[in-house]
Amino acid sequence: MKEERRRFWDRFADIVVDDLASEDRPEYRARRRKMLDDLLDRRLRGNSILEVGCGPGGNLAAIEAFDPKVIAGCDCSREMLARATNRTHAKLVQSEETALPFPDRRFDLVFT
């Protein structure tokens, strides 16, 4: 089942992610910026952040502007992580959401 999920998300990345999550779409960038400004600003600065299911890394790239202490992302898809490496300097790890390769209490904020 896990390999089947990985293949699905790899294929999803190849087919539609670049269109759906395009950073070139102003309305998408504006929605992301509003979410981060409204919900996360105070929680991000100087903290350790993990995004589970980081996909192509758009959120991680935006979060970097808030100067977190540590920023990491994980995804089950190699293709998603390959795209994320082009967008962010976050530590990226391939893993399932049920088996995160980090010690307990490693991050101040975890989101998906």
C-alpha positions in Angstrom: 0.0 0.0 0.0 2.8 2.5 0.9 4.5 1.9 -2.5 1.2 2.4 -4.2 0.7 5.7 -2.5 4.2 6.8 -3.4 3.6 6.0 -7.0 0.3 7.9 -7.0 1.9 11.1 -5.6 4.9 10.7 -7.9 2.5 10.6 -10.9 0.4 13.4 -9.4 3.6 15.5 -9.3 4.4 14.8 -12.9 0.9 15.5 -14.2 -0.6 18.4 -12.3 1.4 19.9 -9.4 3.3 22.4 -11.5 0.1 23.8 -12.8 -1.9 23.7 -9.6 0.7 25.1 -7.3 2.3 27.5 -9.7 4.1 30.3 -7.9 3.4 32.4 -11.0 -0.3 32.7 -10.2 -0.8 35.9 -8.2 -4.0 34.7 -6.5 -2.2 31.6 -5.2 0.8 33.6 -3.9 -1.7 36.1 -2.2 -3.6 33.3 -0.5 -0.4 31.6 0.8 0.9 35.0 2.1 -2.3 35.7 3.9 -2.3 32.3 5.6 1.2 32.7 6.7 0.8 36.3 7.9 -2.5 35.7 9.7 -1.9 32.3 11.2 1.8 31.6 11.5 3.9 34.7 11.8 4.5 34.7 15.5 4.9 31.0 15.7 7.5 30.8 12.9 10.2 33.2 14.0 13.0 31.5 15.8 11.2 28.2 16.0 11.7 24.7 14.6 9.1 24.0 11.9 8.2 20.7 10.1 5.7 20.4 7.2 4.4 16.9 6.8 3.4 16.3 3.2 5.4 19.3 2.0 4.7 18.5 -1.7 6.7 20.8 -4.1 7.9 23.0 -1.2 6.0 26.2 -1.8 5.0 26.6 1.9 8.5 25.9 3.1 9.9 28.5 0.7 7.5 31.1 2.0 8.2 30.1 5.6 11.9 30.7 5.2 11.2 34.4 5.0 10.1 34.2 8.7 13.5 33.2 9.8 12.8 29.9 11.6 15.5 28.3 13.7 15.1 25.0 11.8 12.9 24.2 8.8 12.2 20.7 7.4 9.7 19.0 5.2 8.9 15.4 4.5 6.8 13.8 1.7 6.3 10.2 0.6 6.9 11.2 -3.1 10.4 11.4 -4.5 9.0 13.6 -7.3 7.5 16.1 -4.9 10.8 16.3 -3.0 12.7 16.8 -6.2 10.6 19.8 -7.0 10.9 21.1 -3.4 14.7 21.1 -3.7 14.4 23.7 -6.4 12.3 26.0 -4.1 13.7 25.8 -0.6 16.8 25.3 1.5 14.8 23.3 4.1 15.9 19.8 5.1 13.9 17.4 3.0 13.2 13.8 3.9 11.3 11.1 2.1 9.0 9.4 4.6 5.5 8.3 5.4 3.5 10.5 7.7 3.1 7.6 10.1 6.8 7.0 10.4 8.6 10.4 10.7 12.3 10.1 10.9 12.7 12.7 13.6 13.0 12.4 17.4 10.0 13.3 19.6 9.7 17.0 20.4 12.2 17.9 17.7 10.0 20.6 16.3 8.1 23.5 17.9 5.4 23.5 15.1 4.4 20.7 12.9 1.7 21.2 10.2 0.3 19.5 7.1 
